[in-house]
Amino acid sequence: MRHLTSHRFAFGFFAALLAFVGGLVAVEAARVAGNALERPGVPEFYTAPAGPIDPTPGTVVKADPLLGVPFAARGWRIMYTSTDVHGEPVLSTGVLVVPLG
């Protein structure tokens, strides 16, 4: 009988643990979805700036520091000028990560 009781306890413990972890995952998923819903449309960074832009390829138009870059590095979200397949000037965006040192 004692053996059966310990199995019931273990089953109950793991069922409660699974429910707790599942609840945490559901709360985090709702938070992430809520953050995404609060920012509809195109983020301001990705809109072209007003006024003339130097069309020379490689000219940095905007740069914002990135959070969450790996240790020993710095990063930026950048908007820069480039050319399309026909040689016409266009704006492009990307991420630049540079090691420290």
Contacts in CASP RR format, 6 or more apart in sequence:
PFRMAT RR
TARGET T0000
AUTHOR 0000-0000-0000
METHOD contacts of the structure
MODEL  1
MRHLTSHRFAFGFFAALLAFVGGLVAVEAARVAGNALERPGVPEFYTAPA
GPIDPTPGTVVKADPLLGVPFAARGWRIMYTSTDVHGEPVLSTGVLVVPL
G
45 62 0 8 1.000
45 64 0 8 1.000
45 77 0 8 1.000
45 79 0 8 1.000
45 93 0 8 1.000
46 79 0 8 1.000
46 93 0 8 1.000
48 91 0 8 1.000
49 61 0 8 1.000
49 62 0 8 1.000
53 59 0 8 1.000
53 61 0 8 1.000
53 81 0 8 1.000
53 89 0 8 1.000
53 91 0 8 1.000
54 81 0 8 1.000
55 81 0 8 1.000
55 89 0 8 1.000
56 81 0 8 1.000
57 81 0 8 1.000
57 82 0 8 1.000
57 83 0 8 1.000
57 89 0 8 1.000
58 80 0 8 1.000
58 81 0 8 1.000
58 82 0 8 1.000
59 80 0 8 1.000
59 81 0 8 1.000
60 78 0 8 1.000
60 79 0 8 1.000
60 80 0 8 1.000
61 79 0 8 1.000
61 80 0 8 1.000
61 81 0 8 1.000
61 91 0 8 1.000
62 78 0 8 1.000
62 79 0 8 1.000
63 76 0 8 1.000
63 77 0 8 1.000
63 78 0 8 1.000
63 79 0 8 1.000
63 96 0 8 1.000
64 76 0 8 1.000
64 77 0 8 1.000
65 74 0 8 1.000
65 75 0 8 1.000
65 76 0 8 1.000
66 75 0 8 1.000
66 76 0 8 1.000
66 77 0 8 1.000
66 95 0 8 1.000
66 97 0 8 1.000
69 75 0 8 1.000
69 97 0 8 1.000
70 97 0 8 1.000
72 99 0 8 1.000
72 100 0 8 1.000
73 97 0 8 1.000
73 98 0 8 1.000
73 99 0 8 1.000
73 100 0 8 1.000
74 97 0 8 1.000
74 98 0 8 1.000
74 100 0 8 1.000
75 95 0 8 1.000
75 96 0 8 1.000
75 97 0 8 1.000
75 98 0 8 1.000
76 95 0 8 1.000
76 96 0 8 1.000
77 93 0 8 1.000
77 94 0 8 1.000
77 95 0 8 1.000
78 93 0 8 1.000
78 94 0 8 1.000
78 95 0 8 1.000
78 96 0 8 1.000
79 91 0 8 1.000
79 92 0 8 1.000
79 93 0 8 1.000
79 94 0 8 1.000
80 91 0 8 1.000
80 92 0 8 1.000
80 93 0 8 1.000
80 94 0 8 1.000
81 89 0 8 1.000
81 90 0 8 1.000
81 91 0 8 1.000
81 92 0 8 1.000
82 89 0 8 1.000
82 90 0 8 1.000
82 91 0 8 1.000
82 92 0 8 1.000
83 89 0 8 1.000
83 90 0 8 1.000
84 90 0 8 1.000
END
